[in-house]
Structures are given as C-alpha cells and as structure tokens.
Amino acid sequence: MTATRVRGKQSDRKRQRSPRPRQCRADAEVKTKEVACSKRKRRWTVNDVHNSVLKVFVWHVQPNYKQPWCSEAQTSSTSSAWPIRLNGALRVVTNAHSVEHAALVQVKRHRHEQKYVAQVLCIGTDCDLALLEVPHADFWKGLEPLEILPGLPKLQDSVSVVGYPTGGESLSVTQGVVSRIDLVEYAQTGVTLLAVQIDAAINSGNSGGPVVDQKGNCVGVAFQNLDGDEESAENIGYIIPTEIVQHFLEDFLKNGHFTGFGSAGIHTQALESPVLREALGMAKNQSGIRVKAVETAGPANGIILPDDVLLAVDGFKGVRLPASVFIIIIIQIGNDGEVAMPWGRVAFNYLLNRHYPGEHCEMQVLRREGSPKKITLQVCLERNRDLVCADAGGPDATAGSMLPRFLVTGGLVFVPLTMPFMEAAFGENFAEKRPAEMPAELLHLLENGHRRCADHEPLILTQVLASELTVGYSELEYEVLESFNGIQVRNLRHLAELLDGSKDTYLRFGFVSKEIVVLDRLKATQALASILAQNMIPAARSQL
C-alpha cells in the first residue's frame, strides 16, 4: 500500500526526484514534549509576527557529481526564516534546500538593513528543514521567537504565509485556508511525509517562512507547491506541519545531527479481497495487510516474514502521562493499509515514521505456523534509504551528507550511484524524461534495487580517461560495477581496499552489463600520476 503521491516543486530551487513513494511520520492526539515553544502567554499581534520573519541570503557552491573533483559555478538565492527558542538558546529555522551547499549564509530582520552571518547547525534533508545559529548579540536584540503550535491545524482553519517571495524586497503576506492533510512526496529527497495543503500561494522566496494561524502561532513551514504543469495547480501550496518540525528539533537535541524517520524495510499488499484474507487464515473480525517482501538489509529481516499479515502497529510510543509513565497505543491497520487518525485515514507507515531510527516499534502479525497464530514482535527501526538515494556521503556518513566522492584507478573513474549523480548526468527531470543515454541497468536499480547488506552502495564507471593504458575502453560509460578480481564490491571504500590489497598481475573489473575491463596492475599504478595531471584531477581519491 502506498501513500498518495503529489509531485512537489520547491519554491526556491526546483529539484525533481525519483517518483518512488516512501513513508512518513504519524500524528498524535496526546501532547508530546514541546521543544521550541515560547513561554510568553500574551496574544501576538500582526506586527509581532511580521517582525519575527527573517530574510535569508545564501551563496551556493554545488559539487559536480559527474566530475566530483570540480564544482559548479557559484549561485545565490533568497528565502525566508523565523526564530525559535530551543532549550533556552535562540536559533533560526528555514528549509534545507534554502541552505544546501552553502558557502555563505546571511540573515536580515524585517525593517532592518544590516545582514548578519549565520552558521548552519543541522540540515534535515528528508523533511527539508535546517537549523541556523546567528552568533551576534545585536541581531537578537528585540527579536521575539515564534511559538510553535503543537498538533495539526483543522480543515478550513485560516492561515497566513509570511515571507519574502520574489517580486519585491519587502515582506509579503498571503492568506488561505487548510484544505487537506495528507502524505506528500517532499521534493528535496523524494521522501513521503505528512504535509498540510493550503490554498494560499507559496512562491519562490517563501521557502522556510512561517505559516501562522489567526493567533500568530506557527502551524507550519512553507516549502513547496504543486507542480505548475499539473492541471488546476494554481494556489496549491504545501507546508511542513509542526509535528515534523518538532521531530527534527528533538532529533537535533538528542543526537546533535539529523538521523531521520524510522522504517521497517517491508513491502506490503492490501487485503481488500475477502478470498485472499480467507486464504491467509484471517478471521472475519480481523483486518490488516500482507507482507509481500522484507528487505534483506532492512531492520525487519528475520523478524517479519513474507506472507505474515500485519495487523496492528505501535502508534504512540513515548507519550508522557502526568505520572511520567510511558505508554504504547496499538493502532489497528485496515485492509486497505490505512489507519484511522483524528483528521482522517492515512497509510500505516505514517506510524512507523513518527519514530526515530534506533527506536523499537511493536507490531502485531498473523502468522501461519500450522494454524494461524497472532504474534507480537519488536522491530528496531532504521532510517529509510533507497538503494539509489539522495545522500551522497555514503553508508558511513551522517544522514543527509552531500559529500561528493570518487576513485580513479588507471584512468577508470568510479563514483557512487546516487540521486545527485543522476541529476548531474541526465538532468534534474531524468525520472520523467528518461533520456536515451541512461542505461537500463541504472533505471532498474533506481526503481527496483535493494541493498544486499547495510553498507551496500552501487558504483558507476562514469568515464574512462583516454591514455595508452585504456586503449579499447574509451567508449565505456555509465557502467554498473559488479565485481573486482572476482570479488563482489560493496561500496567505494571496499573497492579502494581491494585495489590497495591486490597483488595480482591484472586488475579485472566486471560490470552488470557483462562487459569487463582488464588493466595491467603495475602499468596502471605507474601511469596514474600522469593521467591525473593530464586531466587536472588533484587526487586519485576523494574522502571515501
């Protein structure tokens, strides 16, 4: 069962991702810890809100993931932001895509002329949020942090989008109502999370700005609108709800960096057919969904089995009662794969993703071991990462790392297969246009690939640098590496270790396409320095 997917468009720097939907985080009726609420009780005025909205100026230096020893030309953008109080410290919240690849970030207050340099403390790529620090006392004088309203707004609630969209230099306010609460694909990385749809315009420059209710409380963060190519897409904007914002902030407080949203790594099938339910041994009063596959490298592997029927999931873990007791509420899953929430029905994996990676989630399954038996299981959730993912930093890097990486050996250039590489090689809209030069192997990995092990990342021979050593191989490009000297390669670091430890006469590279490349090991080692110099590549390897 997959969530409703909306192709999103970021309001500042458009990036389209793989259409493959992913999972999201859940709502809770019970109050959770409010990590960023102001202690002030007075009602905010319009001027209070306006004075607390900031304009962000960013200069970006984006890597060239196709030739990762280079960078693209520097660009600039503007967006919006707002202050919060986080554990007593004053911080600034904006969108992740507003400050990605930032060389310099500056912020400016409403009706002030001076810009202050800001530092990026944390970027949550999956939820498109970033946390900034402005270490200048003068900047904070008289600046009131906005209050985050816990929970979700109600349908038809009036809201205002406040920020600095293109078309002028002064503050802009657009008004609308909440029209839908649903799972939406976040354009930054393609992760599917909860979002609130409003009918107020969200334009370029609004990104990161607060969306407030009639009392001046922040109910969300502006971040994207519906793709303008869609029919009837006018004035359809999306905001990040405050429960996602609080998840991001609590994640930073607990871990010092973004870790993401929990996932069990299972794939399911709806059980709306009564015959199929009967064949699986379900009683008439039971509902749930069939587990059709469990990812080999996923956290549920060996715990949940194919053909298990997932009946219920831990919905609210860590809800604090007055007596400081933690409770678990199990939520029944419908045959359509959805669960009932106060604001409507939503895909069950919404409940999984309200957990943090590393947390345990209780699940109830029906398993046929002779006669059907109801079993309660505990799964330690992990961050959901597709095989071809938006992270560029590799399996050992922190979540959201965009560090470009490469390895050159004997004129062969290898890079990890990631979404940033795909965009650099085939254009930002490659998922829709599917250019002819994109090999079928890449498309298969993009849409159907799964990790063989926790640190598995596919590698691409992106180009062959012409030299006497590589005669006969110069036409090869975009080949998926499968093995080196007969050993299956797990990731870029593993390939480097295999190369360093090789004592064989030849370096033999096997590819998924069944092509092979064989180089003389000693000649490849001797020629490497001259090949790098000829192509102005500063080093044979990046940080791996």
C-alpha positions as CSV (number, residue, x, y, z in Angstrom):
1,M,0.0,0.0,0.0
2,T,1.5,3.3,-1.0
3,A,0.6,6.8,0.1
4,T,-1.0,9.3,-2.2
5,R,1.9,11.0,-4.0
6,V,2.0,14.6,-5.1
7,R,4.8,15.7,-7.3
8,G,6.1,18.7,-5.4
9,K,8.0,21.7,-6.6
10,Q,10.3,23.6,-4.2
11,S,9.7,27.3,-4.1
12,D,13.3,28.4,-4.5
13,R,15.5,25.8,-6.2
14,K,13.5,23.2,-8.1
15,R,14.7,19.6,-7.8
16,Q,12.7,16.6,-9.1
17,R,13.3,13.2,-7.6
18,S,12.5,9.6,-8.2
19,P,8.7,9.1,-8.2
20,R,9.1,6.1,-5.9
21,P,7.0,6.9,-2.7
22,R,8.3,6.4,0.7
23,Q,6.9,6.6,4.2
24,C,6.0,9.2,6.8
25,R,5.5,10.1,10.4
26,A,2.4,9.9,12.5
27,D,0.0,12.3,14.3
28,A,-0.7,12.1,18.0
29,E,-3.7,13.4,19.9
30,V,-1.7,13.3,23.2
31,K,0.6,16.3,23.8
32,T,4.2,15.5,23.3
33,K,7.2,17.4,24.5
34,E,7.1,21.0,23.2
35,V,10.7,21.6,22.4
36,A,10.5,25.1,20.9
37,C,7.6,26.9,22.5
38,S,8.0,30.4,23.9
39,K,6.9,30.9,27.5
40,R,5.0,34.1,26.7
41,K,1.3,34.0,27.2
42,R,0.2,37.2,25.6
43,R,-1.5,37.1,22.2
44,W,0.6,38.0,19.3
45,T,-0.2,41.0,17.1
46,V,0.2,41.1,13.3
47,N,3.3,43.3,13.8
48,D,4.8,40.8,16.3
49,V,4.7,38.1,13.6
50,H,6.0,40.4,10.9
51,N,8.9,41.5,13.0
52,S,9.9,37.9,13.6
53,V,10.2,36.9,10.0
54,L,13.7,36.9,8.5
55,K,15.1,37.1,5.0
56,V,17.9,34.7,4.2
57,F,20.7,35.3,1.6
58,V,22.7,32.3,0.5
59,W,25.6,31.8,-1.8
60,H,25.8,28.2,-3.0
61,V,28.7,26.2,-4.4
62,Q,27.3,22.9,-5.7
63,P,29.6,20.0,-6.5
64,N,29.6,18.4,-9.9
65,Y,28.7,14.9,-9.0
66,K,29.5,13.7,-12.5
67,Q,33.1,15.0,-12.1
68,P,33.2,15.3,-8.4
69,W,36.7,16.9,-8.2
70,C,35.0,20.0,-9.7
71,S,32.3,22.3,-8.6
72,E,29.6,24.2,-10.4
73,A,29.6,28.0,-10.8
74,Q,28.6,29.8,-7.6
75,T,24.9,30.8,-7.4
76,S,22.8,32.8,-5.0
77,S,19.3,32.6,-3.7
78,T,17.0,34.3,-1.1
79,S,14.5,32.6,1.1
80,S,12.6,33.2,4.4
81,A,13.2,32.0,8.0
82,W,12.0,32.6,11.6
83,P,13.4,32.4,15.1
84,I,12.7,29.9,17.8
85,R,13.8,29.2,21.4
86,L,15.4,25.8,21.6
87,N,16.3,24.6,25.1
88,G,16.9,28.2,26.1
89,A,19.0,29.0,23.0
90,L,17.8,31.3,20.2
91,R,18.0,29.6,16.8
92,V,16.6,30.1,13.3
93,V,14.5,27.6,11.3
94,T,14.4,27.6,7.5
95,N,14.3,25.0,4.6
96,A,17.1,22.6,3.9
97,H,17.0,23.3,0.2
98,S,17.4,27.0,1.0
99,V,20.9,26.5,2.5
100,E,22.2,23.3,0.8
101,H,25.8,23.6,-0.5
102,A,26.0,27.0,1.3
103,A,29.3,28.9,1.1
104,L,27.9,31.8,2.9
105,V,24.6,32.4,4.8
106,Q,23.4,35.8,5.9
107,V,20.1,36.8,7.6
108,K,18.3,40.1,7.8
109,R,15.5,41.2,10.1
110,H,12.3,42.9,9.0
111,R,12.8,46.7,8.5
112,H,16.5,46.4,9.3
113,E,19.3,47.0,6.8
114,Q,22.2,45.0,8.3
115,K,22.8,41.4,7.3
116,Y,24.4,39.0,9.8
117,V,26.4,35.9,9.0
118,A,24.7,32.7,10.1
119,Q,26.1,29.2,10.6
120,V,24.2,26.0,9.6
121,L,23.9,23.8,12.7
122,C,21.8,21.0,11.2
123,I,20.2,20.0,7.9
124,G,17.3,17.5,7.8
125,T,17.2,16.6,4.1
126,D,14.3,14.2,4.4
127,C,12.0,16.8,5.9
128,D,13.5,19.8,4.2
129,L,14.4,21.6,7.4
130,A,17.5,23.4,8.5
131,L,18.6,24.9,11.8
132,L,20.8,28.0,11.9
133,E,22.8,29.9,14.5
134,V,23.4,33.6,14.4
135,P,26.2,34.3,16.9
136,H,25.7,38.1,17.1
137,A,24.1,39.6,20.2
138,D,22.9,42.7,18.3
139,F,20.9,40.6,15.9
140,W,18.8,39.2,18.7
141,K,18.0,42.4,20.5
142,G,14.2,42.9,20.5
143,L,13.6,39.8,18.3
144,E,10.9,37.6,19.6
145,P,10.9,33.8,18.8
146,L,7.7,32.5,17.3
147,E,5.7,30.0,19.2
148,I,5.2,26.5,17.7
149,L,1.6,25.3,18.0
150,P,1.7,21.5,18.8
151,G,-0.5,19.2,16.8
152,L,-2.2,19.8,13.4
153,P,-4.4,22.6,12.2
154,K,-8.0,21.7,11.3
155,L,-9.5,21.7,7.9
156,Q,-10.8,25.1,6.9
157,D,-8.6,26.9,9.5
158,S,-7.4,30.3,8.3
159,V,-3.6,30.6,7.9
160,S,-1.2,33.2,6.6
161,V,2.0,32.6,4.7
162,V,4.6,35.2,5.7
163,G,7.9,35.7,3.9
164,Y,9.9,37.3,1.2
165,P,8.9,35.9,-2.2
166,T,10.2,37.1,-5.5
167,G,8.6,40.2,-7.0
168,G,9.7,42.7,-4.3
169,E,12.0,43.3,-1.4
170,S,9.5,43.9,1.4
171,L,7.6,41.4,3.5
172,S,4.7,39.6,1.8
173,V,1.6,38.0,3.4
174,T,-0.8,35.7,1.6
175,Q,-3.8,34.2,3.3
176,G,-5.7,31.0,2.7
177,V,-7.3,28.0,4.5
178,V,-6.2,24.5,5.3
179,S,-7.7,22.3,2.5
180,R,-6.1,18.9,3.1
181,I,-3.8,16.9,5.5
182,D,-2.1,14.0,3.7
183,L,1.1,12.2,2.8
184,V,3.1,14.1,0.2
185,E,6.4,13.5,-1.6
186,Y,8.9,16.1,-0.4
187,A,10.7,17.4,-3.4
188,Q,14.0,17.7,-1.6
189,T,14.7,14.0,-1.4
190,G,11.6,12.2,-2.5
191,V,10.7,11.0,1.0
192,T,6.9,10.8,1.6
193,L,5.9,12.6,4.9
194,L,2.9,14.3,6.3
195,A,2.2,17.8,4.8
196,V,-0.6,20.3,5.1
197,Q,-2.1,21.6,1.8
198,I,-3.3,25.2,1.8
199,D,-4.9,27.4,-0.9
200,A,-2.5,30.3,-0.3
201,A,0.2,30.9,-2.8
202,I,3.7,29.8,-1.9
203,N,6.2,31.3,-4.4
204,S,9.9,31.4,-4.9
205,G,11.4,33.0,-1.8
206,N,8.7,31.9,0.6
207,S,10.6,28.8,1.4
208,G,11.4,28.4,5.1
209,G,9.0,31.1,6.1
210,P,6.4,30.6,8.9
211,V,2.8,29.8,8.3
212,V,0.7,31.2,11.2
213,D,-2.8,30.9,12.5
214,Q,-5.1,33.8,13.5
215,K,-3.4,34.0,16.9
216,G,0.1,34.3,15.5
217,N,1.1,30.8,16.4
218,C,3.3,28.9,13.9
219,V,1.4,26.0,12.4
220,G,4.0,25.0,9.7
221,V,6.8,26.0,7.4
222,A,6.3,26.9,3.7
223,F,8.3,24.7,1.5
224,Q,6.8,23.7,-1.9
225,N,3.8,23.9,-4.2
226,L,2.2,21.6,-6.6
227,D,4.0,21.4,-9.9
228,G,2.7,24.1,-12.2
229,D,2.5,21.5,-15.1
230,E,-0.4,19.8,-13.3
231,E,-3.9,20.7,-14.2
232,S,-5.7,23.0,-11.8
233,A,-2.4,23.5,-9.9
234,E,-2.9,27.2,-9.1
235,N,-2.7,28.3,-5.5
236,I,-1.9,24.8,-4.1
237,G,0.8,25.1,-1.6
238,Y,2.3,22.8,1.0
239,I,3.6,23.4,4.4
240,I,5.6,21.3,6.8
241,P,3.4,20.7,9.9
242,T,4.8,21.5,13.3
243,E,4.9,17.8,14.3
244,I,7.5,17.2,11.6
245,V,9.3,20.4,12.8
246,Q,9.4,19.1,16.4
247,H,10.6,15.7,15.3
248,F,13.5,17.4,13.5
249,L,14.3,19.7,16.5
250,E,14.2,16.9,19.0
251,D,16.4,14.7,16.8
252,F,19.0,17.5,16.8
253,L,18.8,17.9,20.6
254,K,19.2,14.1,21.2
255,N,21.8,13.3,18.6
256,G,23.5,16.6,17.6
257,H,22.6,15.9,14.0
258,F,19.7,14.7,11.8
259,T,19.1,10.9,11.9
260,G,15.7,10.8,10.1
261,F,12.5,8.9,10.3
262,G,12.0,5.3,11.2
263,S,11.3,2.5,8.7
264,A,10.9,-1.3,9.0
265,G,12.0,-2.1,5.4
266,I,8.9,-4.1,4.5
267,H,6.7,-4.1,1.4
268,T,3.0,-4.8,1.7
269,Q,-0.1,-5.7,-0.2
270,A,-3.6,-4.5,0.6
271,L,-6.1,-7.3,1.6
272,E,-9.4,-5.9,0.2
273,S,-10.1,-9.3,-1.4
274,P,-12.2,-11.5,1.0
275,V,-10.9,-14.6,-0.7
276,L,-7.3,-13.6,-0.1
277,R,-8.0,-12.8,3.5
278,E,-9.6,-16.3,4.0
279,A,-6.7,-18.0,2.3
280,L,-4.3,-16.3,4.7
281,G,-6.2,-17.6,7.7
282,M,-7.7,-14.3,8.8
283,A,-10.9,-14.2,11.0
284,K,-13.8,-12.1,9.8
285,N,-13.2,-9.6,12.6
286,Q,-9.5,-9.2,11.7
287,S,-8.1,-6.6,9.3
288,G,-4.5,-6.0,8.1
289,I,-2.2,-6.2,5.1
290,R,0.0,-8.9,3.7
291,V,3.8,-8.6,3.9
292,K,5.0,-9.4,0.4
293,A,8.7,-8.8,0.8
294,V,11.2,-7.9,3.5
295,E,14.4,-6.1,2.5
296,T,17.5,-8.2,3.0
297,A,19.4,-5.3,4.7
298,G,16.3,-4.0,6.4
299,P,15.7,-4.0,10.2
300,A,12.7,-6.4,10.0
301,N,14.7,-9.1,8.1
302,G,14.4,-12.4,10.1
303,I,11.8,-10.9,12.4
304,I,8.8,-10.3,10.0
305,L,8.4,-13.0,7.3
306,P,6.9,-12.9,3.8
307,D,3.1,-13.8,3.9
308,D,2.8,-12.5,7.5
309,V,-0.3,-10.4,7.9
310,L,0.5,-7.1,9.6
311,L,-2.5,-6.5,11.9
312,A,-1.5,-3.5,14.1
313,V,1.4,-1.1,14.8
314,D,2.6,0.8,17.8
315,G,1.2,4.3,17.1
316,F,2.2,6.4,20.1
317,K,5.4,5.5,21.9
318,G,6.8,7.8,24.5
319,V,3.6,9.7,25.3
320,R,4.1,11.1,28.7
321,L,1.3,10.9,31.2
322,P,1.0,13.2,34.3
323,A,2.7,10.4,36.4
324,S,5.6,10.4,34.0
325,V,4.6,6.9,32.6
326,F,5.3,6.0,29.0
327,I,2.5,4.2,27.2
328,I,2.2,2.3,23.9
329,I,-1.1,2.5,21.9
330,I,-1.5,-0.2,19.3
331,I,-3.4,1.0,16.2
332,Q,-5.3,-1.4,14.0
333,I,-4.5,-1.5,10.3
334,G,-7.3,-1.6,7.8
335,N,-7.5,-4.0,4.9
336,D,-6.7,-1.0,2.6
337,G,-3.4,-0.5,4.5
338,E,-4.5,2.6,6.2
339,V,-5.1,3.6,9.9
340,A,-7.7,6.0,11.3
341,M,-6.4,9.3,12.7
342,P,-8.3,12.1,14.2
343,W,-8.1,14.1,10.9
344,G,-8.7,11.2,8.5
345,R,-7.2,7.9,7.3
346,V,-3.6,7.6,6.3
347,A,-1.1,4.9,5.2
348,F,0.1,2.8,8.2
349,N,3.7,3.5,7.7
350,Y,2.9,7.0,8.8
351,L,3.0,5.4,12.3
352,L,6.5,3.9,11.8
353,N,8.0,7.1,10.7
354,R,7.0,9.1,13.7
355,H,9.7,7.0,15.5
356,Y,13.4,7.8,15.3
357,P,15.9,5.4,13.8
358,G,17.1,3.1,16.6
359,E,13.8,3.0,18.4
360,H,11.8,-0.2,18.8
361,C,8.3,-0.4,17.4
362,E,5.8,-3.0,18.5
363,M,3.9,-4.8,15.7
364,Q,1.3,-7.5,15.7
365,V,1.2,-10.1,12.9
366,L,-0.8,-13.1,12.0
367,R,1.5,-16.0,11.0
368,R,0.5,-19.3,9.6
369,E,2.5,-22.0,11.5
370,G,0.0,-24.8,11.1
371,S,-3.0,-22.9,12.4
372,P,-2.9,-19.0,12.1
373,K,-1.3,-17.5,15.3
374,K,-1.3,-13.9,16.4
375,I,2.3,-12.8,17.4
376,T,3.7,-9.6,18.9
377,L,7.1,-8.6,17.5
378,Q,9.6,-5.8,18.3
379,V,11.5,-4.2,15.3
380,C,14.4,-1.8,15.8
381,L,13.6,0.8,13.1
382,E,16.2,2.3,10.8
383,R,16.2,5.3,8.5
384,N,14.6,4.6,5.2
385,R,17.1,4.8,2.4
386,D,16.6,3.7,-1.2
387,L,19.5,1.9,-2.9
388,V,19.8,5.0,-5.2
389,C,19.3,7.6,-2.5
390,A,19.5,11.3,-2.2
391,D,22.5,11.1,0.2
392,A,25.9,11.4,-1.5
393,G,28.1,10.9,1.5
394,G,27.9,7.1,1.6
395,P,26.7,4.4,4.1
396,D,29.0,5.5,6.9
397,A,28.2,9.2,6.7
398,T,25.6,11.1,8.7
399,A,22.1,11.3,7.3
400,G,21.8,13.9,4.5
401,S,25.6,14.1,3.8
402,M,26.2,15.6,0.3
403,L,29.9,15.0,0.2
404,P,31.0,14.2,-3.4
405,R,33.2,11.1,-3.7
406,F,35.2,9.4,-6.4
407,L,38.0,7.0,-7.1
408,V,40.4,7.0,-10.1
409,T,42.5,4.0,-11.0
410,G,44.4,3.5,-14.2
411,G,42.1,6.1,-15.9
412,L,38.9,4.5,-14.8
413,V,36.6,6.9,-12.9
414,F,34.2,5.4,-10.3
415,V,31.6,7.3,-8.4
416,P,28.6,6.1,-6.2
417,L,25.3,5.9,-7.9
418,T,23.2,8.5,-6.1
419,M,20.3,10.8,-7.0
420,P,22.7,13.8,-7.2
421,F,24.8,11.9,-9.7
422,M,21.7,11.0,-11.8
423,E,20.7,14.6,-11.9
424,A,24.2,15.8,-12.9
425,A,24.5,13.1,-15.6
426,F,20.9,13.1,-17.0
427,G,19.3,16.3,-15.9
428,E,17.0,17.1,-12.9
429,N,13.9,15.8,-14.6
430,F,15.5,12.5,-15.7
431,A,12.9,10.4,-13.8
432,E,10.2,11.7,-16.2
433,K,12.1,12.2,-19.4
434,R,14.3,9.1,-19.1
435,P,16.9,10.1,-21.7
436,A,18.1,7.6,-24.2
437,E,21.7,7.7,-22.9
438,M,20.5,6.5,-19.4
439,P,21.3,2.7,-19.4
440,A,18.6,0.2,-18.4
441,E,20.7,-1.1,-15.5
442,L,20.6,2.4,-13.9
443,L,16.8,2.5,-14.3
444,H,16.4,-0.9,-12.8
445,L,18.5,0.0,-9.7
446,L,16.6,3.3,-9.4
447,E,13.2,1.7,-9.4
448,N,13.7,-1.8,-8.1
449,G,17.1,-2.0,-6.4
450,H,17.6,-3.1,-2.8
451,R,20.7,-3.3,-0.6
452,R,22.4,-6.6,-0.3
453,C,23.9,-5.5,3.0
454,A,23.8,-2.5,5.3
455,D,26.8,-0.7,3.7
456,H,25.9,-1.6,0.1
457,E,26.0,1.2,-2.5
458,P,26.2,0.7,-6.3
459,L,29.2,2.1,-8.1
460,I,29.3,3.6,-11.6
461,L,32.2,3.7,-14.1
462,T,31.2,7.2,-15.1
463,Q,34.0,7.7,-17.7
464,V,37.3,6.3,-19.0
465,L,40.1,8.9,-19.2
466,A,41.9,8.4,-22.5
467,S,45.5,7.2,-22.3
468,E,47.7,4.5,-23.8
469,L,46.7,2.3,-20.8
470,T,42.9,2.5,-21.6
471,V,43.0,1.9,-25.4
472,G,39.9,-0.1,-26.3
473,Y,37.8,1.0,-23.3
474,S,37.3,4.7,-24.1
475,E,33.7,4.2,-25.2
476,L,32.5,2.8,-21.9
477,E,30.5,5.0,-19.6
478,Y,27.7,4.7,-17.0
479,E,28.6,1.0,-16.4
480,V,27.4,-0.5,-13.1
481,L,30.4,-2.2,-11.3
482,E,29.6,-5.7,-10.1
483,S,33.0,-7.2,-9.1
484,F,36.7,-6.6,-8.9
485,N,39.0,-9.6,-9.4
486,G,36.1,-11.9,-8.8
487,I,35.0,-10.3,-5.5
488,Q,31.6,-8.6,-5.3
489,V,32.1,-4.9,-4.5
490,R,30.0,-3.5,-1.6
491,N,30.8,0.2,-1.9
492,L,33.5,2.8,-2.8
493,R,35.6,2.2,0.3
494,H,35.5,-1.5,-0.3
495,L,36.8,-1.0,-3.9
496,A,39.6,1.1,-2.6
497,E,40.6,-1.6,0.0
498,L,40.5,-4.3,-2.7
499,L,42.7,-2.2,-5.0
500,D,45.2,-1.5,-2.3
501,G,45.4,-5.1,-1.3
502,S,45.7,-6.5,-4.8
503,K,48.9,-8.4,-5.7
504,D,47.5,-9.9,-8.9
505,T,49.1,-9.3,-12.3
506,Y,45.8,-7.8,-13.7
507,L,43.1,-5.6,-12.4
508,R,39.8,-7.2,-13.6
509,F,36.6,-5.2,-13.4
510,G,33.3,-6.9,-14.1
511,F,30.1,-5.0,-14.8
512,V,26.4,-5.8,-14.6
513,S,26.2,-5.4,-18.4
514,K,28.7,-8.4,-18.7
515,E,31.4,-6.0,-20.1
516,I,34.8,-6.5,-18.5
517,V,37.9,-4.2,-18.2
518,V,41.3,-5.7,-17.6
519,L,44.4,-3.5,-16.8
520,D,48.0,-4.4,-16.1
521,R,48.3,-3.6,-12.3
522,L,51.9,-2.3,-12.4
523,K,51.4,-0.2,-15.5
524,A,48.2,1.2,-14.1
525,T,50.0,2.2,-10.9
526,Q,52.9,3.8,-12.8
527,A,50.6,5.7,-15.2
528,L,48.1,7.1,-12.6
529,A,50.1,10.3,-11.7
530,S,50.4,11.4,-15.4
531,I,46.8,10.6,-16.1
532,L,45.7,12.7,-13.2
533,A,48.0,15.6,-14.2
534,Q,46.8,15.5,-17.8
535,N,43.2,15.7,-16.8
536,M,43.8,18.3,-14.0
537,I,42.4,16.0,-11.3
538,P,44.0,17.0,-7.9
539,A,44.0,13.5,-6.4
540,A,43.2,9.9,-7.2
541,R,40.6,9.6,-4.5
542,S,38.3,11.8,-2.5
543,Q,37.4,11.2,1.1
544,L,35.8,7.8,1.0
